[in-house]
């Protein structure tokens, strides 16, 4: 990956964490539950009230990515 892009991502991610502390706290508080077989649901609601949702079941491969994200949050 491009080192400059990584630096930009790091800056944006830190800003995201600062602007959305509840999201960070939610994942930090529930990180032990993010393991193979766990289902995560995502819901988006627009300002107009339109709602869409999906979900994903965590696989063994996903656990490595989740660990990387967890380390970024610490």
C-alpha positions in Angstrom: 0.0 0.0 0.0 1.1 3.5 -0.8 2.7 5.0 2.4 1.2 8.4 1.7 -2.3 6.9 1.5 -1.6 5.0 4.8 -0.7 8.3 6.5 -3.8 10.0 5.1 -6.0 7.0 6.2 -4.4 7.2 9.7 -5.3 10.9 10.0 -8.8 10.4 8.7 -9.4 7.4 11.0 -8.2 9.3 14.0 -10.6 12.1 13.1 -13.4 9.6 12.7 -12.7 8.1 16.1 -12.7 11.6 17.7 -16.0 12.6 16.0 -17.7 9.3 16.7 -16.6 8.1 20.1 -19.7 6.0 20.7 -18.7 3.7 17.8 -15.2 3.3 19.1 -16.5 2.6 22.6 -19.0 0.1 21.3 -16.4 -2.0 19.5 -13.9 -1.7 22.3 -16.5 -2.7 24.9 -17.7 -5.7 22.8 -14.4 -6.8 21.1 -14.5 -10.2 22.8 -17.8 -10.9 21.0 -16.3 -10.3 17.5 -15.3 -13.9 16.8 -16.0 -16.5 14.2 -19.8 -17.2 13.9 -20.8 -13.8 15.3 -23.3 -11.8 13.1 -22.8 -8.1 12.8 -25.8 -6.1 11.5 -25.5 -2.7 9.7 -28.4 -0.3 9.3 -28.3 3.0 7.4 -31.1 5.6 7.8 -31.0 8.6 5.6 -32.2 12.1 6.8 -35.4 11.4 4.7 -36.1 8.3 6.8 -35.2 5.6 4.2 -33.6 2.6 5.9 -31.5 -0.2 4.4 -29.8 -3.0 6.4 -27.5 -5.9 5.9 -25.5 -8.3 8.0 -22.3 -10.4 7.9 -21.2 -13.5 9.7 -17.6 -13.3 10.9 -15.4 -15.9 9.4 -12.0 -17.2 10.6 -10.3 -15.0 8.0 -12.2 -11.9 9.3 -10.7 -12.4 12.7 -7.2 -11.3 11.5 -8.7 -8.1 10.0 -10.7 -7.5 13.2 -7.5 -7.9 15.2 -5.7 -5.3 13.0 -8.6 -2.8 13.5 -8.6 -3.5 17.3 -4.9 -2.7 17.4 -5.5 0.6 15.5 -8.0 1.6 18.1 -5.7 1.0 21.0 
